[in-house]
């Protein structure tokens, strides 16, 4: 590469035309198979915003496609939805597609650039700890003590938009995060892997990540909550732990309400 050329940032790789095409392909799955619903977008703020969500569904987490389908239907494709993601999804031949449809490596630099550009950035603070929580705790909001998202919103001067989903953790029966198994097999030392999730599903039954079971056609409902202006609510020098506690509190309240409204597992 010519040394005078500037390598495009992860944020500039978003392709609205490809994104619209991919969303068109995904919509039948999201709206048909998972009968998804997204509520609360009417009060979504303009400009950059940090969408903070709970993560569900294990290997086949549908949180981003469900939210993005609802968001793009409501606002069109002039405003990108970025998702802070693990580097592993960019490996292999599909990596470029992920980059062009809004997935960006999860680091503070990318988050800050995307938010300051006016983009909507989705983050799941609980990560793999959250996405593999046992099904019996499907409506529990637990970020495993991670609070970096608060600092990301403060640094970029954007609001936090709490977003809660229910249903994804019924795609199969998640039994345990398997932290004890990962420790017994020394995966925490060898691969820095702290969990080895155990689940039961179709068609293979019991699984510890492998063999890979297919997700059940569970109904997924997402509720977008009112934005939180951190400085307006907590002052110019807010306590990060206090902000995090507040975000989790409003999310837990909404998750409990969604759980009460849910009549049957999978069917919704």
Helices and strands as residue ranges (DSSP letters): G 11-13, H 16-27, I 28-33, E 37-39, G 41-43, E 49-53, G 58-60, H 63-75, E 81-85, G 87-90, H 95-100, E 103-105, H 108-116, E 120-123, H 127-131, G 135-137, H 148-156, E 159-166, G 168-170, E 173-176, H 179-184, H 187-190, E 198-201, E 205-207, E 221-224, H 230-234, H 240-261
